Amino acid sequence: MEVTERLILRRTEQEDFERFFEINKDPETNLYNPSGPMSFEKAEDTFRRMQEHWDQHHFGAWTIIAKENENIVGFGGLSYKKYGEDEKLNLGYRFAVEAWGKGYATEFTKKAIDFGFTSLDKEEIFGVVRPDNIASVKVLEKAGMTQIGTLNDVPGQPESLVYRIQK
């Protein structure tokens, strides 16, 4: 478990699935996701892969809890992800709409980066974001990440922006 000033980050547990699906099926949380809101089957598969990542690597996506009311406000963390042919340590997150605009994403992102560099002793962390997702671009930049290129990861769509921070 990790903590920030206002957030508790803990390993995702099976009983978190309902909230995970609730957040990921919301069209608003998927405004910039070319795949759109998650189906139940996709959410189940994604959640299972998150659990498997923890089992294999002893880190991964956390359940993000607001200290003030102990509500689950999102999910995110560090995990290995394919960037084209290359596997990178990827920072990703998704927050419930009611958690937007409170600075949680920036607070979370800074903690995840610190965790990657100190606890995991990694040399670099990457993030990929859709070019029109201005809020997430700002979060990554506030956390010290810089755009290093683009990734053609969605056929027929503008390329995603690739961000990186080095230790």
DSSP file (Angstrom, degrees, kcal/mol; ACC not computed):
  #  RESIDUE AA STRUCTURE BP1 BP2  ACC     N-H-->O    O-->H-N    N-H-->O    O-->H-N    TCO  KAPPA ALPHA  PHI   PSI    X-CA   Y-CA   Z-CA
    1    1 A M              0   0    0      0, 0.0     2,-0.3     0, 0.0     9,-0.2   0.000 360.0 360.0 360.0 141.8    0.0    0.0    0.0
    2    2 A E  E     -A    9   0A   0      7,-2.9     7,-3.4     2,-0.0     2,-0.3  -0.910 360.0-159.6-124.8 154.2    1.1    3.5   -0.8
    3    3 A V  E     -A    8   0A   0     -2,-0.3     5,-0.2     5,-0.2     2,-0.2  -0.977   8.7-173.5-135.4 151.3   -0.3    6.8    0.4
    4    4 A T        -     0   0    0      3,-2.6   104,-0.1    -2,-0.3     5,-0.0  -0.604  54.4 -78.9-120.9-172.3   -0.3   10.4   -0.7
    5    5 A E  S    S+     0   0    0     -2,-0.2     3,-0.0     1,-0.2    -2,-0.0   0.896 127.9   9.4 -57.0 -41.0   -1.6   13.5    1.1
    6    6 A R  S    S+     0   0    0     98,-0.1    61,-2.6    61,-0.1    62,-0.4   0.410 119.4  69.6-122.6   0.7   -5.2   12.7    0.0
    7    7 A L  E     - B   0  66A   0     59,-0.2    -3,-2.6    60,-0.1     2,-0.5  -0.915  54.1-152.9-128.7 148.8   -5.1    9.2   -1.6
    8    8 A I  E     -AB   3  65A   0     57,-2.7    57,-2.9    -2,-0.3     2,-0.5  -0.981  15.6-163.2-113.5 130.6   -4.6    5.6   -0.5
    9    9 A L  E     +AB   2  64A   0     -7,-3.4    -7,-2.9    -2,-0.5     2,-0.3  -0.964  19.3 162.4-117.0 118.1   -3.3    3.3   -3.2
   10   10 A R  E     - B   0  63A   0     53,-1.9    53,-3.4    -2,-0.5     3,-0.1  -0.931  46.5 -79.9-134.5 159.8   -3.7   -0.4   -2.6
   11   11 A R  E     - B   0  62A   0     -2,-0.3     2,-0.2    51,-0.2    51,-0.2  -0.274  56.1-105.3 -55.1 138.2   -3.5   -3.6   -4.7
   12   12 A T        -     0   0    0     49,-1.0     2,-0.3    38,-0.1    -1,-0.1  -0.483  39.8-160.3 -68.0 133.6   -6.7   -4.1   -6.6
   13   13 A E    >   -     0   0    0     -2,-0.2     3,-2.4    -3,-0.1     4,-0.3  -0.780  31.3-105.9-115.7 160.1   -8.8   -6.9   -5.1
   14   14 A Q  G >  S+     0   0    0      1,-0.3     3,-2.0    -2,-0.3     4,-0.3   0.842 117.4  61.8 -54.9 -37.5  -11.6   -8.9   -6.6
   15   15 A E  G 3  S+     0   0    0      1,-0.3     4,-0.3     2,-0.1     3,-0.3   0.600  93.6  66.2 -69.1  -7.8  -14.3   -7.0   -4.7
   16   16 A D  G <> S+     0   0    0     -3,-2.4     4,-2.5     1,-0.2    -1,-0.3   0.538  75.5  91.8 -83.5  -8.0  -13.2   -3.8   -6.5
   17   17 A F  H <> S+     0   0    0     -3,-2.0     4,-3.0    -4,-0.3     5,-0.3   0.894  79.0  55.1 -58.5 -43.0  -14.4   -5.2   -9.8
   18   18 A E  H  > S+     0   0    0     -3,-0.3     4,-2.3    -4,-0.3    -1,-0.2   0.918 112.7  42.7 -57.9 -44.8  -17.9   -3.7   -9.6
   19   19 A R  H  > S+     0   0    0     -4,-0.3     4,-2.4    -3,-0.2    -1,-0.2   0.887 111.9  55.5 -68.6 -38.7  -16.5   -0.2   -9.1
   20   20 A F  H  X S+     0   0    0     -4,-2.5     4,-2.4     1,-0.2    -2,-0.2   0.937 111.3  43.9 -56.2 -48.3  -13.8   -0.8  -11.8
   21   21 A F  H  X S+     0   0    0     -4,-3.0     4,-2.0     1,-0.2    -2,-0.2   0.911 110.2  55.9 -65.6 -41.9  -16.6   -1.7  -14.3
   22   22 A E  H  < S+     0   0    0     -4,-2.3     4,-0.5    -5,-0.3    -1,-0.2   0.912 113.1  41.1 -55.8 -45.7  -18.7    1.3  -13.2
   23   23 A I  H >< S+     0   0    0     -4,-2.4     3,-0.6     1,-0.2     6,-0.2   0.909 117.6  46.8 -69.8 -42.9  -15.9    3.7  -13.9
   24   24 A N  H 3< S+     0   0    0     -4,-2.4    14,-2.6     1,-0.2    -2,-0.2   0.655 108.4  53.7 -80.3 -15.6  -14.8    2.1  -17.1
   25   25 A K  T 3< S+     0   0    0     -4,-2.0    -1,-0.2    12,-0.3    -2,-0.2   0.570  82.8 108.4 -90.5  -9.0  -18.2    1.7  -18.7
   26   26 A D    X>  -     0   0    0     -3,-0.6     4,-0.6    -4,-0.5     3,-0.6  -0.535  65.8-146.0 -71.6 121.6  -19.0    5.4  -18.2
   27   27 A P  G >4 S+     0   0    0      0, 0.0     3,-0.8     0, 0.0    -1,-0.2   0.841  97.5  58.4 -57.2 -33.0  -19.0    7.2  -21.6
   28   28 A E  G >4 S+     0   0    0      1,-0.2     3,-1.2     2,-0.2     4,-0.2   0.879 103.0  50.6 -66.4 -37.0  -17.5   10.4  -19.9
   29   29 A T  G <4 S+     0   0    0     -3,-0.6    -1,-0.2     1,-0.2     3,-0.2   0.598 113.5  48.8 -75.6  -7.4  -14.5    8.6  -18.6
   30   30 A N  G X<  +     0   0    0     -3,-0.8     3,-1.4    -4,-0.6     6,-0.3   0.086  69.4 120.8-116.3  21.1  -13.9    7.2  -22.1
   31   31 A L  T <  S+     0   0    0     -3,-1.2    -1,-0.1     1,-0.3    -2,-0.1   0.844  88.0  33.0 -54.4 -35.7  -14.3   10.5  -24.1
   32   32 A Y  T 3  S+     0   0    0     -3,-0.2    -1,-0.3    -4,-0.2   100,-0.1   0.306  93.6 105.3-105.8   7.1  -10.8   10.1  -25.5
   33   33 A N    X   -     0   0    0     -3,-1.4     3,-2.0     1,-0.2    -3,-0.1  -0.803  58.6-155.6 -92.0 111.9  -10.7    6.3  -25.7
   34   34 A P  T 3  S+     0   0    0      0, 0.0    -1,-0.2     0, 0.0    -4,-0.0   0.767  95.3  56.8 -58.7 -24.4  -11.1    5.2  -29.3
   35   35 A S  T 3  S-     0   0    0      1,-0.2    -5,-0.0    -3,-0.1    -2,-0.0   0.647 102.4-147.1 -79.7 -14.9  -12.6    1.9  -28.1
   36   36 A G    <   -     0   0    0     -3,-2.0    -1,-0.2    -6,-0.3   -10,-0.1  -0.230  48.3  -8.3  77.6-172.1  -15.3    3.7  -26.2
   37   37 A P  S    S-     0   0    0      0, 0.0   -12,-0.3     0, 0.0     2,-0.2  -0.204  83.1-102.3 -57.5 147.6  -16.8    2.5  -22.9
   38   38 A M        -     0   0    0    -14,-2.6     2,-0.1   -17,-0.1    -2,-0.0  -0.503  27.3-134.7 -75.4 137.4  -15.8   -0.9  -21.7
   39   39 A S     >  -     0   0    0     -2,-0.2     4,-2.6     1,-0.1     5,-0.2  -0.423  31.0-105.7 -75.7 164.5  -18.2   -3.8  -22.1
   40   40 A F  H  > S+     0   0    0      1,-0.2     4,-2.6     2,-0.2     5,-0.2   0.915 122.7  50.3 -58.1 -43.6  -18.6   -6.2  -19.2
   41   41 A E  H  > S+     0   0    0      2,-0.2     4,-2.3     1,-0.2    -1,-0.2   0.905 111.1  47.4 -64.3 -42.4  -16.5   -8.8  -20.9
   42   42 A K  H  > S+     0   0    0      2,-0.2     4,-2.9     1,-0.2     5,-0.2   0.903 112.1  50.8 -65.5 -40.6  -13.7   -6.4  -21.7
   43   43 A A  H  X S+     0   0    0     -4,-2.6     4,-2.8     2,-0.2     5,-0.2   0.920 110.2  49.4 -63.3 -43.3  -13.7   -5.1  -18.1
   44   44 A E  H  X S+     0   0    0     -4,-2.6     4,-2.3     2,-0.2    -2,-0.2   0.927 113.7  46.1 -59.5 -45.4  -13.5   -8.7  -16.8
   45   45 A D  H  X S+     0   0    0     -4,-2.3     4,-2.3     2,-0.2    -2,-0.2   0.921 114.5  46.9 -64.9 -45.1  -10.6   -9.4  -19.1
   46   46 A T  H  X S+     0   0    0     -4,-2.9     4,-2.2     2,-0.2    -2,-0.2   0.920 113.0  49.2 -62.8 -44.8   -8.8   -6.2  -18.3
   47   47 A F  H  X S+     0   0    0     -4,-2.8     4,-2.1    -5,-0.2    -1,-0.2   0.905 110.7  50.4 -62.2 -42.9   -9.3   -6.7  -14.5
   48   48 A R  H  X S+     0   0    0     -4,-2.3     4,-2.5    -5,-0.2    -1,-0.2   0.908 110.3  49.9 -61.8 -42.7   -8.0  -10.3  -14.8
   49   49 A R  H  X S+     0   0    0     -4,-2.3     4,-2.1     1,-0.2    -1,-0.2   0.860 107.8  54.1 -66.3 -34.0   -4.9   -9.1  -16.6
   50   50 A M  H  X S+     0   0    0     -4,-2.2     4,-1.8     2,-0.2    -1,-0.2   0.925 110.2  46.8 -62.4 -43.6   -4.3   -6.4  -13.9
   51   51 A Q  H  X S+     0   0    0     -4,-2.1     4,-2.3     1,-0.2    -2,-0.2   0.909 111.4  51.1 -64.5 -42.6   -4.4   -9.2  -11.3
   52   52 A E  H  X S+     0   0    0     -4,-2.5     4,-2.4     1,-0.2    -1,-0.2   0.870 105.6  55.9 -63.8 -36.9   -2.1  -11.4  -13.3
   53   53 A H  H  X S+     0   0    0     -4,-2.1     4,-3.1     2,-0.2     6,-0.5   0.928 108.7  47.7 -61.3 -44.4    0.4   -8.5  -13.7
   54   54 A W  H  X S+     0   0    0     -4,-1.8     4,-2.5     1,-0.2    -2,-0.2   0.937 111.8  49.8 -59.4 -47.2    0.5   -8.2   -9.9
   55   55 A D  H  < S+     0   0    0     -4,-2.3    -1,-0.2     1,-0.2    -2,-0.2   0.883 118.9  38.2 -60.7 -38.9    1.0  -11.9   -9.4
   56   56 A Q  H  < S+     0   0    0     -4,-2.4    -2,-0.2    -5,-0.2    -1,-0.2   0.884 132.8  20.7 -80.8 -40.5    3.8  -12.0  -12.0
   57   57 A H  H  < S-     0   0    0     -4,-3.1    -3,-0.2     2,-0.3    -2,-0.2   0.527  92.3-124.8-112.8  -8.9    5.6   -8.7  -11.2
   58   58 A H  S  < S+     0   0    0     -4,-2.5     2,-0.3    -5,-0.4    -4,-0.2   0.734  87.3  62.0  66.4  23.9    4.6   -7.8   -7.6
   59   59 A F        +     0   0    0     -6,-0.5    -2,-0.3    -5,-0.1     2,-0.3  -0.948  55.8 113.8-159.6 169.8    3.3   -4.4   -8.7
   60   60 A G        +     0   0    0     -2,-0.3    18,-0.9    -3,-0.1     2,-0.2  -0.978  62.3   2.9 162.6-147.5    0.7   -3.0  -11.0
   61   61 A A  E     - C   0  77A   0     -2,-0.3   -49,-1.0    16,-0.2    16,-0.3  -0.506  61.3-152.0 -74.6 136.1   -2.6   -1.1  -11.0
   62   62 A W  E     -BC  11  76A   0     14,-3.6    14,-1.9    -2,-0.2     2,-0.5  -0.672  19.7-116.8 -99.2 158.3   -3.8    0.2   -7.7
   63   63 A T  E     -BC  10  75A   0    -53,-3.4   -53,-1.9    -2,-0.3     2,-0.6  -0.871  35.5-141.9 -85.2 128.1   -7.3    0.9   -6.5
   64   64 A I  E     -BC   9  74A   0     10,-3.0     9,-2.6    -2,-0.5    10,-1.3  -0.861  20.8-173.1-103.4 119.6   -7.2    4.6   -5.8
   65   65 A I  E     -BC   8  72A   0    -57,-2.9   -57,-2.7    -2,-0.6     2,-0.5  -0.927  23.6-128.7-118.2 132.6   -9.2    5.6   -2.7
   66   66 A A  E >>  -B    7   0A   0      5,-2.6     4,-2.0    -2,-0.4     3,-0.6  -0.681  13.8-148.5 -77.1 126.0   -9.9    9.2   -1.5
   67   67 A K  T 34 S+     0   0    0    -61,-2.6    -1,-0.2    -2,-0.5   -60,-0.1   0.868  90.3  66.8 -61.0 -37.3   -8.9    9.5    2.2
   68   68 A E  T 34 S+     0   0    0    -62,-0.4    -1,-0.2     1,-0.2   -61,-0.1   0.818 126.9   2.3 -59.7 -34.7  -11.7   12.0    2.9
   69   69 A N  T <4 S-     0   0    0     -3,-0.6    -1,-0.2     2,-0.2    -2,-0.2   0.365  92.1-120.2-134.2   2.6  -14.6    9.6    2.4
   70   70 A E     <  +     0   0    0     -4,-2.0     2,-0.3     1,-0.2    -3,-0.2   0.706  61.8 148.8  61.2  22.9  -12.9    6.2    1.7
   71   71 A N        -     0   0    0     -5,-0.4    -5,-2.6     1,-0.0     2,-0.6  -0.628  56.1-114.2 -83.2 144.7  -14.6    6.1   -1.8
   72   72 A I  E     +C   65   0A   0     -2,-0.3    -7,-0.3    -7,-0.2     3,-0.1  -0.713  38.6 174.1 -75.9 117.8  -12.8    4.4   -4.7
   73   73 A V  E     -     0   0A   0     -9,-2.6    23,-3.1    -2,-0.6     2,-0.3   0.515  54.7 -31.9-106.4  -8.6  -12.2    7.3   -7.1
   74   74 A G  E     -CD  64  95A   0    -10,-1.3   -10,-3.0    21,-0.3     2,-0.3  -0.993  49.8-111.6 176.8-175.6  -10.1    5.5   -9.7
   75   75 A F  E     +CD  63  94A   0     19,-2.1    19,-2.3    -2,-0.3     2,-0.3  -0.993  45.3 120.5-141.5 141.1   -7.6    2.8  -10.8
   76   76 A G  E     +CD  62  93A   0    -14,-1.9   -14,-3.6    -2,-0.3     2,-0.3  -0.949   9.8 128.2 174.7 169.4   -4.1    3.2  -12.1
   77   77 A G  E     -CD  61  92A   0     15,-2.4    15,-2.3    -2,-0.3     2,-0.4  -0.987  56.3 -42.1 164.0-155.2   -0.5    2.5  -11.7
   78   78 A L  E     + D   0  91A   0    -18,-0.9     2,-0.3    -2,-0.3    13,-0.2  -0.894  56.0 151.8-110.2 135.5    2.6    1.1  -13.4
   79   79 A S  E     - D   0  90A   0     11,-2.1    11,-3.3    -2,-0.4     2,-0.4  -0.986  48.5 -93.6-156.4 158.9    2.5   -1.9  -15.7
   80   80 A Y  E     + D   0  89A   0     -2,-0.3     2,-0.3     9,-0.2     9,-0.2  -0.622  48.7 174.6 -78.3 132.9    4.4   -3.3  -18.6
   81   81 A K  E     - D   0  88A   0      7,-2.5     7,-2.9    -2,-0.4     2,-0.4  -0.990  33.5-111.0-141.7 144.7    2.7   -2.4  -21.9
   82   82 A K  E     - D   0  87A   0     -2,-0.3     2,-0.7     5,-0.2     5,-0.3  -0.643  21.6-170.0 -77.3 126.6    3.5   -2.9  -25.6
   83   83 A Y  E >  S- D   0  86A   0      3,-4.1     3,-1.8    -2,-0.4     2,-0.6  -0.873  72.6 -58.9-110.4  90.7    4.4    0.3  -27.5
   84   84 A G  T 3  S-     0   0    0     -2,-0.7    67,-0.0     1,-0.3    -2,-0.0  -0.614 121.7 -17.4  67.1-118.2    4.4   -1.2  -30.9
   85   85 A E  T 3  S+     0   0    0     -2,-0.6     2,-0.3    -3,-0.1    -1,-0.3   0.628 124.7  84.7 -91.2 -16.0    7.0   -3.9  -30.7
   86   86 A D  E <  S-D   83   0A   0     -3,-1.8    -3,-4.1    -4,-0.0     2,-0.5  -0.685  70.2-137.8 -96.7 140.1    8.7   -2.6  -27.6
   87   87 A E  E     +D   82   0A   0     -2,-0.3     2,-0.3    -5,-0.3    -5,-0.2  -0.836  30.3 179.2 -93.2 128.8    7.6   -3.3  -24.0
   88   88 A K  E     -D   81   0A   0     -7,-2.9    -7,-2.5    -2,-0.5     2,-0.9  -0.873  39.5-105.3-126.6 157.1    7.7   -0.2  -21.8
   89   89 A L  E     -D   80   0A   0     -2,-0.3    37,-3.1    35,-0.2     2,-0.4  -0.775  50.7-160.0 -81.4 109.9    6.9    0.5  -18.1
   90   90 A N  E     -De  79 126A   0    -11,-3.3   -11,-2.1    -2,-0.9     2,-0.6  -0.766  17.6-149.4-104.8 136.2    3.7    2.4  -18.6
   91   91 A L  E     +D   78   0A   0     35,-2.9    37,-0.4    -2,-0.4     2,-0.3  -0.905  31.9 161.9 -98.6 124.1    1.9    4.8  -16.3
   92   92 A G  E     +D   77   0A   0    -15,-2.3   -15,-2.4    -2,-0.6     2,-0.3  -0.974   9.9 165.5-142.1 156.5   -1.9    4.7  -16.7
   93   93 A Y  E     -D   76   0A   0     -2,-0.3     2,-0.3   -17,-0.3   -17,-0.3  -0.986  18.5-160.7-160.7 160.7   -5.0    5.7  -14.8
   94   94 A R  E     -D   75   0A   0    -19,-2.3   -19,-2.1    -2,-0.3     2,-0.3  -0.921  15.7-163.1-148.2 126.6   -8.7    6.3  -15.0
   95   95 A F  E     -D   74   0A   0     -2,-0.3   -21,-0.3   -21,-0.2     5,-0.1  -0.828  26.9-105.8-110.1 147.1  -10.6    8.4  -12.5
   96   96 A A    >   -     0   0    0    -23,-3.1     3,-2.0    -2,-0.3     4,-0.4  -0.363  36.1-112.7 -62.6 148.7  -14.4    8.5  -11.9
   97   97 A V  G >  S+     0   0    0      1,-0.3     3,-1.8     2,-0.2    -1,-0.1   0.862 116.0  60.5 -54.6 -40.1  -16.0   11.7  -13.2
   98   98 A E  G 3  S+     0   0    0      1,-0.3    -1,-0.3     3,-0.0   -25,-0.0   0.644 101.6  55.0 -67.1 -11.7  -16.8   12.9   -9.6
   99   99 A A  G X  S+     0   0    0     -3,-2.0     3,-0.9   -26,-0.2     5,-0.5   0.480  84.9 112.1 -96.0  -4.3  -13.0   12.9   -8.9
  100  100 A W  T <  S+     0   0    0     -3,-1.8    -3,-0.0    -4,-0.4    -4,-0.0  -0.315  71.8  23.9 -69.6 151.5  -12.1   15.1  -11.8
  101  101 A G  T 3  S+     0   0    0      1,-0.1    -1,-0.2    -2,-0.0    -3,-0.0   0.592  93.4  98.7  76.8  11.7  -10.8   18.7  -11.2
  102  102 A K  S <  S-     0   0    0     -3,-0.9    -2,-0.1     0, 0.0    -1,-0.1   0.404  96.0-110.4-109.6  -0.3   -9.5   18.0   -7.7
  103  103 A G  S  > S+     0   0    0     -4,-0.1     4,-2.3     3,-0.0     5,-0.2   0.536  80.4 127.2  82.9   5.3   -5.8   17.4   -8.6
  104  104 A Y  H  >  +     0   0    0     -5,-0.5     4,-3.2     1,-0.2     5,-0.2   0.906  68.8  53.9 -61.8 -42.1   -6.0   13.7   -7.7
  105  105 A A  H  > S+     0   0    0     -6,-0.2     4,-2.7     1,-0.2    -1,-0.2   0.904 111.6  44.6 -62.9 -40.9   -4.6   12.6  -11.1
  106  106 A T  H  > S+     0   0    0      2,-0.2     4,-2.5     1,-0.2     5,-0.2   0.929 114.7  48.5 -67.8 -44.4   -1.5   14.8  -10.7
  107  107 A E  H  X S+     0   0    0     -4,-2.3     4,-1.7     1,-0.2    -2,-0.2   0.922 115.3  45.6 -60.0 -44.7   -1.0   13.7   -7.0
  108  108 A F  H  X S+     0   0    0     -4,-3.2     4,-2.8    -5,-0.2    -2,-0.2   0.925 111.6  51.3 -63.4 -46.5   -1.4   10.1   -8.1
  109  109 A T  H  X S+     0   0    0     -4,-2.7     4,-2.4    -5,-0.2     5,-0.2   0.902 108.8  50.2 -62.4 -43.4    0.9   10.4  -11.1
  110  110 A K  H  X S+     0   0    0     -4,-2.5     4,-2.3     1,-0.2    -1,-0.2   0.903 113.0  47.4 -61.4 -40.7    3.7   12.0   -9.0
  111  111 A K  H  X S+     0   0    0     -4,-1.7     4,-2.9    -5,-0.2    -2,-0.2   0.912 110.6  51.2 -66.7 -43.1    3.4    9.2   -6.4
  112  112 A A  H  X S+     0   0    0     -4,-2.8     4,-2.4     2,-0.2    -2,-0.2   0.903 111.3  48.0 -62.2 -40.8    3.4    6.5   -9.1
  113  113 A I  H  X S+     0   0    0     -4,-2.4     4,-2.2     2,-0.2     5,-0.2   0.937 112.2  48.8 -64.1 -46.7    6.6    8.0  -10.7
  114  114 A D  H  X S+     0   0    0     -4,-2.3     4,-3.0     1,-0.2     5,-0.5   0.916 111.4  50.7 -58.7 -43.7    8.3    8.2   -7.3
  115  115 A F  H  X>S+     0   0    0     -4,-2.9     5,-2.0     1,-0.2     4,-1.0   0.917 109.5  50.9 -59.8 -44.7    7.3    4.6   -6.6
  116  116 A G  H  <5S+     0   0    0     -4,-2.4     6,-2.7     3,-0.2    -1,-0.2   0.886 117.0  39.1 -61.5 -40.1    8.7    3.5   -9.9
  117  117 A F  H  <5S+     0   0    0     -4,-2.2    -2,-0.2     4,-0.2    -1,-0.2   0.874 129.0  27.4 -80.2 -38.2   12.0    5.2   -9.4
  118  118 A T  H  <5S+     0   0    0     -4,-3.0    -3,-0.2    -5,-0.2    -2,-0.1   0.943 129.7  30.8 -92.2 -56.1   12.5    4.4   -5.6
  119  119 A S  T  <5S+     0   0    0     -4,-1.0    -3,-0.2    -5,-0.5    -4,-0.1   0.883 133.5  30.7 -74.2 -38.2   10.6    1.2   -4.8
  120  120 A L  S   <S-     0   0    0     -5,-2.0    -1,-0.2     2,-0.1    -3,-0.2   0.588  94.9-138.4 -96.2 -11.9   11.1   -0.5   -8.2
  121  121 A D        +     0   0    0     -6,-0.4    -4,-0.2     1,-0.2     2,-0.2   0.866  42.1 164.2  55.7  41.0   14.4    1.1   -9.1
  122  122 A K        -     0   0    0     -6,-2.7    -1,-0.2     1,-0.1     3,-0.1  -0.562  37.3-146.0 -87.3 154.9   13.4    1.7  -12.7
  123  123 A E  S    S+     0   0    0      1,-0.3    44,-2.9    -2,-0.2     2,-0.3   0.738  76.7  13.2 -92.5 -26.9   15.3    4.1  -14.9
  124  124 A E  E     - F   0 166A   0     42,-0.2     2,-0.4    43,-0.1    -1,-0.3  -0.998  56.7-158.6-153.2 151.7   12.4    5.4  -17.0
  125  125 A I  E     - F   0 165A   0     40,-2.4    40,-2.1    -2,-0.3     2,-0.3  -0.987  14.0-157.3-132.3 139.7    8.6    5.5  -17.1
  126  126 A F  E     -eF  90 164A   0    -37,-3.1   -35,-2.9    -2,-0.4     2,-0.3  -0.760   7.5-170.3-116.0 159.5    6.4    6.1  -20.1
  127  127 A G  E     - F   0 163A   0     36,-2.1    36,-3.5    -2,-0.3     2,-0.4  -0.986   8.3-154.9-145.2 146.4    2.9    7.3  -20.7
  128  128 A V  E     + F   0 162A   0    -37,-0.4     2,-0.3    -2,-0.3    34,-0.2  -0.985  18.4 174.9-124.9 135.1    0.7    7.3  -23.8
  129  129 A V  E     - F   0 161A   0     32,-2.3    32,-3.3    -2,-0.4    -2,-0.0  -0.990  36.2-107.0-142.2 144.8   -2.1    9.8  -24.2
  130  130 A R    >   -     0   0    0     -2,-0.3     3,-2.0    30,-0.2     7,-0.2  -0.502  35.2-123.1 -68.7 140.0   -4.6   10.7  -27.0
  131  131 A P  T 3  S+     0   0    0      0, 0.0    -1,-0.1     0, 0.0    29,-0.1   0.760 109.2  52.1 -61.4 -26.0   -3.6   14.1  -28.4
  132  132 A D  T 3  S+     0   0    0      1,-0.1     2,-1.7  -100,-0.1     3,-0.2   0.463  81.5  95.9 -90.1   0.5   -7.0   15.7  -27.7
  133  133 A N    <>  +     0   0    0     -3,-2.0     4,-2.1     1,-0.2     3,-0.3  -0.562  48.4 167.6 -88.3  74.2   -7.0   14.6  -24.0
  134  134 A I  H  >  +     0   0    0     -2,-1.7     4,-2.5     1,-0.2    -1,-0.2   0.851  68.8  57.6 -60.8 -38.7   -5.7   18.0  -22.8
  135  135 A A  H  > S+     0   0    0     -3,-0.2     4,-1.9     1,-0.2    -1,-0.2   0.927 110.2  43.1 -60.4 -45.4   -6.3   17.3  -19.1
  136  136 A S  H  > S+     0   0    0     -3,-0.3     4,-2.5     2,-0.2    -1,-0.2   0.861 110.5  55.8 -70.8 -34.5   -4.2   14.1  -19.1
  137  137 A V  H  X S+     0   0    0     -4,-2.1     4,-2.3     1,-0.2    -2,-0.2   0.941 109.5  47.5 -58.3 -46.4   -1.5   15.9  -21.2
  138  138 A K  H  X S+     0   0    0     -4,-2.5     4,-2.8     1,-0.2    -2,-0.2   0.885 109.6  53.4 -62.9 -39.7   -1.3   18.6  -18.5
  139  139 A V  H  X S+     0   0    0     -4,-1.9     4,-1.7     2,-0.2    -1,-0.2   0.949 110.5  46.0 -60.2 -49.8   -1.2   15.9  -15.7
  140  140 A L  H  <>S+     0   0    0     -4,-2.5     5,-2.6     1,-0.2    -2,-0.2   0.904 114.6  47.7 -61.3 -41.5    1.8   14.2  -17.3
  141  141 A E  H ><5S+     0   0    0     -4,-2.3     3,-1.6     1,-0.2    -1,-0.2   0.897 109.3  52.7 -68.7 -39.6    3.6   17.5  -17.9
  142  142 A K  H 3<5S+     0   0    0     -4,-2.8    -1,-0.2     1,-0.3    -2,-0.2   0.822 105.9  56.1 -62.7 -30.0    2.9   18.7  -14.3
  143  143 A A  T 3<5S-     0   0    0     -4,-1.7    -1,-0.3    -5,-0.2    -2,-0.2   0.432 127.4-100.6 -83.2   1.6    4.4   15.4  -13.1
  144  144 A G  T < 5S+     0   0    0     -3,-1.6     2,-0.2     1,-0.3    -3,-0.2   0.533  76.0 138.5  96.4   6.8    7.6   16.1  -15.0
  145  145 A M      < -     0   0    0     -5,-2.6     2,-0.4    -6,-0.2    -1,-0.3  -0.582  35.5-155.9 -85.3 149.4    7.1   14.0  -18.1
  146  146 A T  E     -G  164   0A   0     18,-2.5    18,-2.1    -2,-0.2     2,-0.3  -0.950  23.5-106.8-125.8 147.0    8.0   15.3  -21.5
  147  147 A Q  E     +G  163   0A   0     -2,-0.4    16,-0.3    16,-0.2     3,-0.1  -0.548  36.6 172.0 -72.0 129.6    6.7   14.3  -24.9
  148  148 A I  E     -     0   0A   0     14,-2.9     2,-0.3    -2,-0.3    15,-0.2   0.432  57.9 -47.3-117.0  -4.3    9.3   12.2  -26.8
  149  149 A G  E     -G  162   0A   0     13,-1.1    13,-2.8     2,-0.0     2,-0.3  -0.991  59.8 -80.6 167.1-163.5    7.4   11.1  -29.8
  150  150 A T  E     -G  161   0A   0     -2,-0.3     2,-0.4    11,-0.3    11,-0.2  -0.867  23.0-146.8-131.8 165.5    4.1    9.6  -31.1
  151  151 A L  E     -G  160   0A   0      9,-2.2     9,-2.5    -2,-0.3     2,-1.8  -0.988  12.5-143.2-138.5 125.1    2.7    6.1  -31.4
  152  152 A N        +     0   0    0     -2,-0.4     7,-0.1     7,-0.2    -2,-0.0  -0.612  51.5 138.4 -85.7  80.4    0.5    4.9  -34.2
  153  153 A D        +     0   0    0     -2,-1.8    -1,-0.2     1,-0.2     6,-0.1   0.472  55.1  57.7-107.7  -4.9   -1.6    2.6  -31.8
  154  154 A V  S >  S-     0   0    0     -3,-0.2     3,-2.1     3,-0.2    -1,-0.2  -0.901  85.1-129.3-130.2 103.9   -5.1    3.3  -33.1
  155  155 A P  T 3  S+     0   0    0      0, 0.0    -2,-0.0     0, 0.0    -3,-0.0  -0.216  91.5  10.5 -54.1 132.8   -5.7    2.5  -36.8
  156  156 A G  T 3  S+     0   0    0      1,-0.3     3,-0.0     0, 0.0     0, 0.0   0.536 111.2  98.6  78.2   7.0   -7.4    5.4  -38.6
  157  157 A Q  S <  S-     0   0    0     -3,-2.1    -1,-0.3     1,-0.1    -3,-0.2  -0.831  85.6 -84.5-121.3 159.9   -6.9    7.8  -35.8
  158  158 A P        -     0   0    0      0, 0.0    -5,-0.2     0, 0.0    -4,-0.1  -0.293  61.7 -91.0 -57.2 150.2   -4.3   10.6  -35.0
  159  159 A E        -     0   0    0     -7,-0.1    -7,-0.2     1,-0.1     2,-0.1  -0.312  40.3-115.3 -65.0 146.1   -1.2    9.1  -33.4
  160  160 A S  E     - G   0 151A   0     -9,-2.5    -9,-2.2   -30,-0.1     2,-0.4  -0.439  29.5-112.7 -74.5 155.7   -1.1    9.0  -29.6
  161  161 A L  E     -FG 129 150A   0    -32,-3.3   -32,-2.3   -11,-0.2     2,-0.5  -0.769  24.6-145.9 -91.4 135.3    1.5   11.2  -27.8
  162  162 A V  E     -FG 128 149A   0    -13,-2.8   -14,-2.9    -2,-0.4   -13,-1.1  -0.903  16.3-170.8-105.3 125.9    4.3    9.3  -26.0
  163  163 A Y  E     -FG 127 147A   0    -36,-3.5   -36,-2.1    -2,-0.5     2,-0.3  -0.810   3.3-175.7-112.7 154.2    5.6   10.8  -22.8
  164  164 A R  E     -FG 126 146A   0    -18,-2.1   -18,-2.5    -2,-0.3     2,-0.4  -0.996  13.8-167.9-148.0 148.9    8.7    9.8  -20.7
  165  165 A I  E     -F  125   0A   0    -40,-2.1   -40,-2.4    -2,-0.3     2,-0.3  -0.995  14.9-153.3-134.1 139.8   10.4   10.7  -17.5
  166  166 A Q  E      F  124   0A   0     -2,-0.4   -42,-0.2   -42,-0.2   -43,-0.1  -0.852 360.0 360.0-114.3 150.0   13.9    9.4  -16.6
  167  167 A K              0   0    0    -44,-2.9   -43,-0.1    -2,-0.3    -1,-0.1   0.487 360.0 360.0 -58.1 360.0   15.3    8.9  -13.1
